[in-house]
Amino acid sequence: MAGLAVSLVVGPLVSLVKEKASNYLLDKYKVMEGMEKQHEVLKRKLPAILDVIADAEKQASSHRGGVKEWLGELKTVAYQAIDIFDEFEYEALRRQAKKNGHITKLGKAGVKLFPTHNRVIFRIRMASKLQRVVDTINVLVHHMNDFGFNTPQHQQAPALKEGRETDSNIVDPKNIVSRSRHEERKKIVEILVNDQATNGDLKVIPIVGMGGLGKTTLAQLIYNDPQVKDHFQLLKWVCVSDDFNLRDLANKICNASKDSLEKALKELQEQLKGKRYLLVLDDVWDEESFLDKWEKFKACLEQGGVGSAVLTTTRNTEIAQLMGTIGISHERKYLDVGTLGNEFIQEIIETRAFSLHKRDDELVNLVGPIAERCAGSPLAAKALGSILRKKATTEEWEDVLQRSSICTVETGILPILKLSYDELPTDMKPCFAFCALYPKDYQIDVDNLIQLWMANGFIISEQNKVPIETVGKRIVNEMVSRSLFEYVEQDPTRFGYSSTTFLKIHDLMHDVAVSATHDECIYITDEMNESGELLPSATRHIHFERRSIANIDILSRSIRKMSIPIRTMFVERSRDVLHSSKYSSLRALALPTSRYLPIKPKHLHHLRYLDISWSIVKALPDDISILYNLQTLKLSGCKYLSMLPKQMKYMTALCHLYTDGCRNLQCMPPELGRLTSLRTLTCFVVSSDSDCSSLGELKNLNIGGSLELKQLENVTEARNARQANLGNKKELRQLSLRWTSRKEEEQQCNEVLEVLQVHDRLLALEIEAYQGTNFPLWMGALRNMVELRLSWCRKSEQLPPLCQLPALQLLHLEGLTQLQFLCSSCTSSTFGKLKDLKLVDLDNFDRFYDQAVEEELVAFPQLEKLHIERCEKLTALPEAGVLRKWYDGGEYTMVRSAFPGLKSLMLKDLRSFERWEAAIEIEVEHALFPLLETVRIDSCNKLTTLPRAPKLRELFLYMSDGENQQRSLGATRYMTSLSNLELKGIEVDGKDKWDYISSVTNMHLYCCSLFFQSHALALWACFRQLQDLVIYRSNDLIYWPENEFQNLVSLRRLEIWHCKSLVGYAPDQATLELPLPCLESLRIIACHSLVEVFNPTPALKKMDVGSCENLKTISFKQQDKTSLNAGRPSTDVIIASTAVQEDLSPSGRSNFLPSSLETLRINNCDGLLEVLNLPSSLKEIYIGGCSQLQILSGELDALSYLSVDDCPGIKSLVSDLRERYGIFEGTH
């Protein structure tokens, strides 16, 4: 960002002052009585300043002496004026509320809330403040005249288009990106897919290049390549950006929120264990101690399966060389992304520039010179093309050419990106700069961002012509079209309606925003908070990092030193209390997960936005109703909140009220209909109490987005429900209707649901606990609906006519105990777009269609997820239609399938289910699931075969606890992509042949005792590629399975849990070691009969033994020593109360363990007496709960961590050891 100077933008602030000075409420309630003269001076001089402000900002950017300082003073006084006029406005609102009886209803407490209730005192105090502002404005106007600023000709701002304008028509319509990076993509994909398969080491491939060259884009092309998606079992994408924090990084990868580094890394290992994965670490930066952090992180990543890979992007070649493991070219271990060819740069510019108007030859001739400015950067080309798309004349194009600088190594492409910011309409610039409040790669909730813009006065309604939220959405779309923002794509595995849209900013655009904000927006990291530094004096908006329980030390320090009028503050999980009037300037306050509201409402008169979601508050204070300016109140997830303030009807500015997830909320406050500005109300609780709002209060409210109506059993008459007027709420997109008891009459339910009819723009509908027998016909007319959820409608015998819902993507049915089928018949359009089908607790459901499916029809052509659970009468899936062409093994064949697009299948607790297709005469082998990747079959006793699924990756077969089932696994020979296999209570069919090599790399066996009987030996020969094996509660496992394991030549991790019969070696076992040459990690837990640990191979690095009470000795192989008691080197250590013996194991054999061992954990082995001859390779030792342990011995040259708890026999000796080697518990 060095050298990037972004001009100071003050015009929008002055415009806001002008608007506030003209507020009709000021005159109506005479709050400026006695100050009319100063008021008129401001209303006269503010337009004069606005006339020249554009020229002043332009001259400041060209470094004309004194102008920048003049703008800075103007900005300061503008903020002061905004605060003053907000005080006037609040006083007007207070008088209005008092006139309407609010203060009286608050009682004596109401009087105490208003220190300004004395009009004389208020007038004197405000007159003084206003006069200081007027004096400053007069001085600034005098200086303005001295500068001689020009008054530019006014140009009409470009109209903002309605609706979401994504860049679908200009992003990559001609596959420019994929064509321009084809060779690089092909090279990396080949390394990942082909080279990886035979190499056990983790491959790390960095992509290097300056900002804006398309490193991330290239990584996306690789990540989404079909070969890559088909090859890897798990794909993860994480943006690292500035902070390589291991805990946060692990949590991001796992989508978890572990509060310690150890827990986060453990979760990461569990998720990656045994899986062939591709992890993309986007935008890695250098920082102090990076090497140590990377090595620790890499050790966790190495727990994945063979063929796993990490793809990174970075601007730093040293980091790339450090991380890379593969020679890409010459001696480089990274791919250096070069600049794009000029032909591609020109194509990007032309595609964007001419997206709104026709190509013009004169303009086309200018594309070449403009492309040269980009120096091969696609991001620069995208930015310039976006600027040019709204310029149609040669003069305008030449002006852009003149103002754009050529990208250099020193400046990068920031000057061109700055030009994108400069081209924004002035009133949009504060909106963009505000986004510096978020960290890089932050996914910004669009609705939330617009609400914050509203709270800070960055956007205002266009003379009440359109809602202010619509203006905000138009601004967002305009910025997207200018490539300042980009929409985040929805999760491709999530179907149906998504109520939230997210934005992201390219990290270089984020740098421009940071420069444009001039220290007003600060993202406070933990390091900043703890460093002792102060906030810049210009700070107005702060966002505390959410990594841990935050404190606000930096803010407290800064406020003690200087006056900082904070206007926006995000603090999550704060334990600090925000006191008194120091924060009275706040416009937006976010304190999610707080225990209480830490600031009293009487100090928050200017507050427009308040978020205390997921907090544990039980009730809001009554005086919160004096927040007359509040526009957004977020209470989502406040599960203990039981009531809202009774006087809420006076909060007339309220636009967005989020009450979803407030499960204890009993009712809505009275006269809610008076909040005529309300646009969002996520949950309305119906009550029979006369002192609460009824559904009729919704009649004139233009509610949009998502709405949930709860406790509908309290609607006693249909006419009350009709008053909700849902049919006229055209902006409503998601509706949930919930009954919470069964006391209501069936007829009453039918009538209420009938009159709650909504418009056909609705996208998602949920109905819960409706007790009517039929659904209303209007449900079948929702042609745009993509999501339908029906639950616990126990009396409903039929669904609405689903064949009339052509857009339906998600259908979830649960607890419809009388339902027998989905539709009467299957047509070509019945479920044509359905992606996700879930059927749970449908007691009478026995078929999908009442009539047989015609052979030429495919029942569910696009379905990707199918979940069926506890439908005890269902015997089979629907009839399979004919796929007329299917490529199978080199030729096209005629096959049958009801689910040609199915990827995930879950069948659970289906007592009668026995076939993969309803038509009995069709052979099972003919029913094909061509794209199926994951199958879970749990407690389906009659189903003994597996589906025909050539692309299956994961197979989970479970029986209920205490039950076992013999099942044929022969079909797995055709599942050549199968990598994960989990079996519980499944026994092998003796007829199956095991004469092939399975592709399975990760196998879990739960209660599968027959796997360790003599006739199962042939089965184990199939698993030569197995890398991870977990054995749980296998009672037939008595001795170490030498014969079974002899073919597991690829096994890297072995876990054995709760095998109560396992003793150790067989009396006649020929060798002391199991043939596991690649074993790196061994875990043995709760094997209560175990008396000896087997001797693994030298590859072992980690060993964990726990709750094995009969284990007496663990002995490590001595290294060429005849006695440790005589002549040992100074690095040897013996901690013993008795002499060390060579032969102490119960079988008369020493348990020799290899010298590669680095980590040893022993827990709760009460019978353990000795751990002998610890190898010199050990780095970490954890021993706990071994009350009989008396002896430790060995060489500890590499030991860096020692933890011993609850082992009284060696307590004092461990202290001596720590002192001797300088080892401290809990430190590395």
Summary of the structure (lengths in Angstrom):
residues: 1228
radius of gyration: 35.2
end to end distance: 37.2
largest distance: 108.3
contacts: 4015
relative contact order: 0.04
helix: 32%
strand: 18%
